[in-house]
Amino acid sequence: MISRLRGTVLEKGAEDATIDVGGVGYRVNFSGLALGKLPAEGQPVDVRVRTVVREDAFELFGFLSRGEEEVFQLLNEVSRVGPRLALTVMSGMEVPELVAALSRAEVARLAKIHGVGKKTAERLVLELKDKVKTIHLEAVARGTAPAAPSGTHSDLVSALLNLGYKQPQAEKAAELAGERLGAEASFQALFREALKALRSGG
């Protein structure tokens, strides 16, 4: 099963995006919030993926953080909540907010998400109130934000390529730098951190 895609954003639609990996376009479904945070078309991207196979469909669902992926999995395990409804729920709240609402049994707040409703919200709370406590806390703290703003990430990769590093090395180092320093870090700080990661082997 496909678990991760690293390539270029080819197209962005209302509910999905096509990611070009080595000349092959993968159509990946995202929550509305995650889709809005994807890099622009033509920019590099690295996403976590869950593959859902049914008799009549083979679909990919993408995430920008481990926390987002874990929340999706828990939502998908709730009775009468499939992957599409899981993305609908995740489109209504950022990951940390959603986890907090579930753990605090905030049914009214969850019911306000478009397409959810009171009965579904009650079922989500009933089945997930305790389970959300198992979600990786560091991943939740990052929410669904990319490791670094798309423009900064792209500039960082380009700078590393200009130094002679190969594309996979540059992409990985840029991602690590963003994860370690956060999305608000300056280009200079991210560049130094990326170089440090390359010289230490990650």
C-alpha positions as CSV (number, residue, x, y, z in Angstrom):
1,M,0.0,0.0,0.0
2,I,1.1,3.6,-0.7
3,S,2.1,5.3,2.6
4,R,4.0,8.4,1.5
5,L,4.4,10.5,-1.7
6,R,7.2,12.9,-2.4
7,G,6.9,14.8,-5.7
8,T,5.4,18.0,-7.2
9,V,1.9,19.4,-6.9
10,L,0.5,19.0,-10.4
11,E,-3.0,20.2,-9.9
12,K,-5.2,21.3,-7.0
13,G,-9.0,20.8,-7.0
14,A,-11.8,21.5,-4.5
15,E,-11.3,18.3,-2.6
16,D,-8.2,16.7,-3.9
17,A,-4.8,17.3,-5.5
18,T,-2.7,15.5,-8.1
19,I,0.8,14.8,-7.1
20,D,3.4,14.0,-9.8
21,V,5.9,11.5,-8.6
22,G,8.4,10.5,-11.3
23,G,6.0,11.2,-14.1
24,V,3.1,9.4,-12.5
25,G,0.1,11.5,-11.2
26,Y,-1.5,10.4,-8.0
27,R,-4.9,11.9,-7.1
28,V,-5.0,12.3,-3.4
29,N,-8.0,13.4,-1.2
30,F,-7.3,16.0,1.5
31,S,-9.4,17.7,4.2
32,G,-10.3,21.3,3.2
33,L,-7.8,22.7,5.8
34,A,-4.9,20.5,4.6
35,L,-5.7,21.3,0.9
36,G,-5.4,25.0,1.7
37,K,-2.0,24.5,3.1
38,L,-0.5,22.5,0.3
39,P,2.2,24.2,-1.7
40,A,1.2,25.9,-5.0
41,E,1.0,24.0,-8.2
42,G,4.5,23.3,-9.5
43,Q,6.0,23.3,-6.0
44,P,7.6,20.2,-4.3
45,V,5.5,18.4,-1.6
46,D,5.9,15.5,0.8
47,V,2.7,14.0,2.2
48,R,1.7,11.0,4.3
49,V,-0.9,8.8,2.6
50,R,-3.5,6.2,3.6
51,T,-4.7,3.8,0.9
52,V,-8.4,2.8,1.1
53,V,-9.4,-0.1,-1.1
54,R,-13.0,-1.2,-1.7
55,E,-14.7,-3.3,-4.3
56,D,-15.6,-0.3,-6.4
57,A,-12.7,2.1,-5.5
58,F,-9.0,2.5,-4.8
59,E,-8.5,5.9,-3.1
60,L,-5.6,7.8,-1.6
61,F,-6.1,10.1,1.4
62,G,-3.3,12.6,2.2
63,F,-2.0,14.3,5.4
64,L,0.6,16.9,6.2
65,S,1.4,15.6,9.7
66,R,1.4,12.4,11.7
67,G,-1.2,13.8,14.1
68,E,-3.6,14.5,11.2
69,E,-3.1,10.9,9.9
70,E,-3.8,9.4,13.3
71,V,-7.0,11.5,13.8
72,F,-8.2,10.3,10.4
73,Q,-7.6,6.7,11.3
74,L,-9.5,7.0,14.6
75,L,-12.4,8.8,12.9
76,N,-12.5,6.2,10.2
77,E,-12.9,3.4,12.8
78,V,-16.1,5.0,14.2
79,S,-19.3,3.2,13.2
80,R,-20.9,4.7,10.1
81,V,-18.0,7.1,9.5
82,G,-16.1,6.4,6.4
83,P,-13.0,8.1,5.0
84,R,-15.1,10.8,3.2
85,L,-17.0,11.8,6.4
86,A,-13.7,11.7,8.3
87,L,-12.3,14.3,6.0
88,T,-15.4,16.4,6.4
89,V,-14.9,16.4,10.2
90,M,-11.3,17.3,9.8
91,S,-12.2,20.1,7.4
92,G,-14.1,21.8,10.2
93,M,-11.3,22.1,12.8
94,E,-7.6,22.1,13.1
95,V,-6.2,18.9,14.5
96,P,-5.4,20.2,18.0
97,E,-8.9,21.8,18.3
98,L,-10.6,18.6,17.1
99,V,-8.7,16.4,19.6
100,A,-9.5,18.8,22.4
101,A,-13.2,18.9,21.4
102,L,-13.4,15.1,21.3
103,S,-11.6,14.6,24.6
104,R,-13.8,17.2,26.3
105,A,-17.0,15.7,24.8
106,E,-18.0,19.0,23.2
107,V,-20.9,17.6,21.2
108,A,-22.4,21.0,20.4
109,R,-19.2,22.3,18.9
110,L,-18.6,19.2,16.8
111,A,-22.2,19.3,15.6
112,K,-21.6,22.8,14.1
113,I,-19.2,21.3,11.5
114,H,-20.9,21.4,8.1
115,G,-22.1,17.9,7.2
116,V,-21.7,16.4,10.7
117,G,-24.9,16.9,12.8
118,K,-25.7,16.1,16.4
119,K,-26.1,12.3,16.1
120,T,-22.8,11.9,14.4
121,A,-21.1,14.3,16.9
122,E,-22.5,12.2,19.8
123,R,-21.2,9.0,18.2
124,L,-17.8,10.5,17.6
125,V,-17.5,11.6,21.3
126,L,-18.9,8.3,22.6
127,E,-16.3,6.2,20.6
128,L,-13.3,8.5,20.6
129,K,-13.3,10.5,23.9
130,D,-10.8,8.1,25.4
131,K,-9.1,6.9,22.2
132,V,-7.8,10.4,21.2
133,K,-5.6,10.3,24.3
134,T,-3.4,7.8,22.4
135,I,-2.6,10.3,19.6
136,H,1.1,11.3,19.3
137,L,1.2,14.5,21.3
138,E,4.1,16.1,19.5
139,A,2.3,15.5,16.1
140,V,-0.9,17.0,17.4
141,A,1.0,20.1,18.7
142,R,2.2,20.7,15.1
143,G,-1.3,20.4,13.8
144,T,-1.7,20.2,10.1
145,A,0.8,22.9,9.2
146,P,3.6,21.9,6.8
147,A,7.1,21.8,8.2
148,A,7.9,25.1,6.6
149,P,6.0,27.6,4.3
150,S,6.0,26.4,0.7
151,G,8.1,29.3,-0.6
152,T,10.7,29.0,2.1
153,H,10.9,25.2,1.7
154,S,11.3,25.6,-2.1
155,D,14.0,28.3,-1.6
156,L,15.8,26.1,0.9
157,V,15.8,23.1,-1.4
158,S,17.1,25.2,-4.3
159,A,19.9,26.6,-2.1
160,L,21.0,23.1,-1.1
161,L,20.9,21.9,-4.7
162,N,23.1,24.8,-5.7
163,L,25.7,23.5,-3.1
164,G,25.8,20.2,-4.9
165,Y,23.5,18.1,-2.8
166,K,21.1,15.8,-4.6
167,Q,17.3,16.4,-4.7
168,P,16.3,13.7,-2.2
169,Q,19.0,14.8,0.2
170,A,17.9,18.4,-0.1
171,E,14.2,17.6,0.3
172,K,14.8,15.5,3.4
173,A,17.2,18.1,5.0
174,A,14.7,20.9,4.4
175,E,11.9,18.9,5.9
176,L,13.9,18.1,9.0
177,A,14.9,21.7,9.4
178,G,11.3,22.8,9.3
179,E,10.2,20.1,11.8
180,R,13.0,21.0,14.3
181,L,12.7,24.8,14.1
182,G,9.1,25.4,13.2
183,A,7.3,27.2,10.4
184,E,8.1,30.7,11.7
185,A,11.9,30.2,11.6
186,S,14.0,32.4,9.3
187,F,15.5,31.2,6.1
188,Q,19.0,31.6,7.5
189,A,18.2,29.5,10.6
190,L,16.5,26.8,8.5
191,F,19.5,26.8,6.1
192,R,21.9,26.3,8.9
193,E,19.8,23.5,10.4
194,A,19.5,21.8,7.1
195,L,23.3,21.9,6.6
196,K,23.7,20.5,10.1
197,A,21.3,17.6,9.3
198,L,23.2,16.9,6.0
199,R,26.6,16.8,7.7
200,S,25.4,14.6,10.5
201,G,23.5,12.3,8.3
202,G,20.1,13.4,9.6
